[in-house]
Amino acid sequence: MSEKNKIFPKSMILNNDLLSEMETISKQILELQEKSELTKSERRRLSRLQKKAELLEVQQEEEKAQYNRDIYYMKEAIRQAKKAAVLNEVPIGCVIVKDDVIISRGYNRRNTDHSTLSHAEISAIRKASRKLNDWRLEDCTLYVTLEPCQMCAGAIVQARIKRVVVGSMNPKAGCAGSVLNILQMKEFNHQVELSTGIMREECSELLKAFFRKLR
């Protein structure tokens, strides 16, 4: 495909801001390339725009790769949630990843263990800390099928977890943006990178199916 006819594929773009910027630059490049003759300043501007377009394409590919990784690890969190469902627990699952390797897994066992603390995230955090022999999980990403509650969100901040990826949001009790956003409070000495809505439908359906069965 020639540079003149090159268009960024919208289907591959996950970030709306990135999409908007790429579309704007594409339009500017095409406008310049359609001119029969360019001035010196226009040639310099075209060169700058083309370099910027190349950088944005790299960013686009990186975001696509990250999205694919997020899907893979959220599927693993869903596997954990299904273990909770087998125990008639609310199906919530979690995995913690470091350097593209799952270092711990957890699922909801609150009724089984008769413990308020037996949430999926708390279980996974404990296991990850034992694995790394450190309470700090600074370079880790936590994947969880349901938005963390206030207890789990607080533990995530305390553990210095770098990033959290959430499947389904919890409008009644979620503390990653629904009721509160404990993960990103400026008042704390650590804020967490947050991505939401990864495999949202699958995570939501798991919960809906569980509660339908109860009724």
Secondary structure, DSSP 8 states (H G I E B T S, - for coil): --STT----GGG---HHHHHHHHHHHHHHHHHHTSSS--HHHHHHHHHHHHHHHHHHHHHHHHHHHHHHHHHHHHHHHHHHHHHHHTTS---EEEEEETTEEEEEEE--HHHHT-TT--HHHHHHHHHHHHHTSS--TTEEEEEEE---HHHHHHHHHTT-SEEEEEE--TTT-TBTTS-BGGG-TTSS---EEEE-TTHHHHHHHHHHHHHHH-
